[in-house]
Amino acid sequence: MQASASKKNSGAGDLNSLSGMLKYAERLFIQFDPLKFPGADALSSGRQTTLILNQTDTVGNNQHKHRFHLPKTTRKANEKVIQFFRRENILLTDHASKELLVSTVAGYLFARDSENTPGRVSETELLAREILDAVELYGGMEQDVMSIFQAESTVRHWIFSNVLSVSLDEYIASHIAADEYPERFNVDDIHILLSPMRLHENNLLNMNKIPNEKRKDFISMWLSFLKKEMPFLRYEESACKLTSLADFDFASLYTGSRILDGLGLEHYFKQDAIFIGEKMWEMAAAEGVKEDQIPFFRAPSLFFLALFKPDAINRKRHIRSISLKAIDRYAQYRMTTGELHKNIKLKYENYQNAVSQWLSKEKLADKIVSQCGENGIPQYPDIQETDRLDLRRGRDPKYYAVQNYLNGWAKPCQGAPDNLNDEYLQLTSNVAEKFYHIDTILVQCALATLPENEKKFLFSPAASIHAVNFSMRSFMDSRDLRGLPLHDDIRVLVKNTDLVAVKRESEERIYALKRTYDAGDSAYRFFCVDRDINKYIANDLLSYQKFGEGYRVLGNKIYAYAVKFIYAIASDTKELIVGADKAKKLVGYLGSIHSNHLYSALFQSGNDRSDLQKIWSIVKNFIPFYNCIEGVLEKDALKAIPSCLIDAFSFMSVFIKAASLSARFAVGVVGGLRQGISIYGKYSLKSGIRSGLNVITLPTTAELSALSLQALKALDPGIDFLTGLSKSYIEKLIVRLSKDEKTAYLARKILTSKEFTQLPSFSTGMTKVALLPFSNLKVPIMSSGMVDGKITYTLFNPETGQAFGKRFLLANDRLIPFERNQDRLAYDKHNDCFFRLKRGASLTKSCFSRNSVKSVDLSESIHLTSLREDQSIKNELERITEKVRLGKNPTAEELQRAVDTLEYLSQEMTDSPALADFTEAGNEGINQYLRYAKGDYSSQVAELMNEYEKLKDYEGFSYRVMTMPAARIELLTVGNIVLDKGFASSSAIFNNAKEWLADKYIRKSKRNKYIVIVYGKEIRKKIAGTSLLTDHILISPGEKLNICAKSEVDGVTYLGVSRYRGPDRPTDIYTGNVVG
């Protein structure tokens, strides 16, 4: 995006300013988490290079050839709104372009010649009803009770969806994920990205097609909607605009400003919103986020996810599922890093205190003498005549007391410390010690940036770490006509760099830790240089910088312009670090070097008997951000030292506010925190307590994210809207605010506000509850009236008294998705359930049982005979191919078994980050590595194999759809013994696999054909379901398989395979090569 491009162009300027350094320092912590010690997995840096938005051609000018597909719900709502405007004689056509439609809405809601205020309530409610009615949601019918929150947020979502093709937060997240420098995204980038001009440039809206008389109305509406949806955009000060989207303060500002705006408290300071947001995120981590609170937390969580796992922001996935997990993981992440932030803050404050107490020796003496008081300072009768003259000129006894104290001749008074030098040493040591505690964090982060293969070598148990000696000097073999040397003797040292050698068996590698304070890039860089002098020169590690581009290296000599050098790089034979905990020991060793250097330099700089200007040239090499005091050095360097020592680590305060992006969050946001608690174990107790107390509230994000994808789709209304504020939630927030003295004033402000007192109280009456589709999660519901002659129900929030979302039917305490024109559903009287008559067994076409989860046999769900019978592979293959050949649809009984099996599988799923990554994004790389040795996925394979063993066994049939060259399929015959070197994904339900064929989910080339493999019950398999693929069954690499049946129907080959235990060597199922 252009905003980022402009940042790149101005990058050089940033590097020369303290603010630029702070930003880059923050970026260091954003990329590498100090929670992770070096040696742990590094964060993946995979980035998308293009936006994940589908494009289609539409009629327009040359600059607007491409438009994005509108969601189905948006298109349906557009048709309904156009009809509404036709009835009201506002539009004169049945077809309207996007520009005409949104500008007409702007005129309808924001016309300046209207007597009512812009965005007036009555028109907003009428428009919202048309939108909700189009997509069959509660609020669309006249008798439905709808709050102004619902109406306004519905219209906003619909406008954003029309213009952006996705929700507002999804649009921003997709741009972050696709940006070349996503970590630099800040609030100002959102301003730019969503400006009408940028919408025009990005082909989202052709401003030239908006009538001139309506353009102002549209801009007023657009900006009003943006500030309502994201109230932080109201702040124009640069400090807010420069706030990183990865910063904890941004998430707090977003959340706090939305709740304050919802309360109608428009006049508040930015810090007020941040304070409130912090408390809300604390509540989210401790109590979870309920469904009606999602809009307050979703955007910051998605932005954070987009920054550090951009591949997860993909429109082809179910964004509701992704965002639910993002909210829960981000809230937990904030909580787990809270202690780290407190620790860092404490170290930083200790460092600040040590620096503020540090004084030069003379000023320390002056301070001590001043504390003696005038009466405590002794007189000096034996002073020389010149000193008598000085006294007459205004020099008082205090001056001589200081001088004598400095020289160690006499104490200024009885209460003064015996030795001034000891006091000075203590102050200096205190600064160096506190410096050490922060410096080791920076070194640790630098080590984390090493490539994985380097870390494995560096911290190998068999490796030893050694000190390195570097020397370089010029040599005199060039003289002028008089026989004099052409240059002075030049000694070259390594500059701001520590060198260590690592030896493992016969191999040696040399690493450099370079301080890069002046560059602002980060505090340290750690990289491999070995004995390659070119790397030392290229990375600016040497004190001599005039080698030029034409220098030559011959052996251990360097031939530069007019100067020749000889150098030596040697590692000590004595082992510096061996054994376990090498990373910790190395960090401590390097930190000690740095703190010792600082101690020495700081001691000399404050020792008033030394040459200050000479010593300072040494000091600046050990104090970061020397630029900040260079301008005042000649005036008063001693005065500048403390302030610049503080500036050196001022970025730590930035880090305290920012998120230290860890691989734990980045990888865990889809699959779970690596070291977190299983989502099922963690929240099952909460659910039990809720039910035990008979208090049914809306489910939390954690409970929702544990549902299957089918359940989420059945629940997802397709529109994000606010239903209102919960008084009980605000009361809990007030309690938290009042307990903190710095936020108690906010508690009083909210408590006495008119808006708070008018919020409805928690419903204490008997609330009807029902099970969500495809789950055992109970939710509160209420009747939403008769539709098509049937009683319908919707989700209900007892805390606000508001109903919302999709309409459902109710059968035996279980919700059933409802649509108008129910002739598309059939009713099975025998099983007392509804089911669809369309082909396939996807859950939207399934029959819903009147019972909860049954104890099910794990054989394939669509089996027509008793599930307890042990069917052979041949019979199973004949059964399914016969159904395919005859085109038979599943019976109601088969569909019911499918639902029961899926419910069982959803309960048996294991929360595994590695498995989630494999299922949702990473299977191609891992399997290419296993099957064809492409790439390096050894660590991912090891992690997945470890997780695989923890999964629960599955003992039924499973079905895999794949493609293979026709020639290879011909060679696969009954009796062949084969194996797959990769992980084989399959489905527990044949009809789901069949749907993949029908929908061309797995695409084949011209020379490839489809093949379906039926895995026998005895083959070892694991339940590998995730929220995206509940029926996922996984077979580990290397399972020997016997092809016992083969058939072909409609050009698709079906293979039945059983487990092979014999001695024959198998062939690779893909290549035909003998394995083993």
Secondary structure, 3 states (H helix, E strand, C coil): CHHHHHHHHCHHHHHCCHHHHHHHHHHHHHHCCCCCCCCCCCCCCCCCCCCCCCEEECCCCHHHCEEECCCHHHHHHHHHHHHHHHHCCCCCCCCCCHHHHHHHHHHHHHCCCCCCCCCCHHHHHHHHHHHHHHCCECCCCCCCCCCHHHHHHHHHHHHHHHHHCCCHHHHHHHHHHHCCCHHHCEHHHHHHHCCHHHHHHCCCCCHHHCCHHHHHHHHHHHHHHHHHHCHHHHCCCHHHHCCECCEHHHHHHHHHHHHHHHCCCCCCCHHHHHHHHHHHHHHHHHHCCEHHHHHHHHHHHHHHHHHHCHHHCCCCCCHHHHHHHHHHHHHHHHHHHHHHHHHHHHHHHHHHHHHHHCCCHHHHHHHHHHHHCHHHCCCCCCCCHHHHHHHHCCCCHHHHHHHHHHCCCCCCCCCCCCCHHHHHHHHHHHHHHHHHHHHHHHHHHHHHCCCHHHHHHHCCCCCEEEEEEEEEEECCCCECCCCCECCCCCEECECCEEEEEEEECCEEEEEEEEECCCCCCCCEEEEECCCCHHHHHHCCCECCCCCCCCCEEECCEEEECCEEEEEEEEECCCCCECCCCHHHHHHHHHHHHHHHHHHHHHHHHHCCCCCHHHHHHHHCCCCCCCHHHHCCHHHHHHHHHHHHHHHHCCHHHHHHHECCCCHHHHHHHHHCCCCCCCHHHHHHHHHHHHHHCCCCCCCEHHHHHCCCHHHHHHHCCCCCCCCCCCHHHHHHHHHHHHHCCCCHHHHHHHHCCHHHHCCCCCCCCCCEEEECCCCCCEEEEEEEEEECCEEEEEEEECCCCEEEEEEEEEECCEEEECCCCHHHEEEECCCCEEEECCCCCCHHHCCCCCCCCCCCCCCCCCCCCCCCCCCCHHHHHHHHHHHHHHCCCCCHHHHHHHHHHHHHHHHHCCCCHHHHHHHHHHHHHHHHHHHHCCCCCHHHHHHHHHHHCCCCECCCCEEEEEEEEHHHHHHCCCCCEEECCCCEEEECCHHHHHHHHHCCCCCCCCCEEEEEEEECCCCCCEECCCCCCCCEEEECCCCCEEEEEEEEECCEEEEEEEECCCCCCCEECCCCCECC
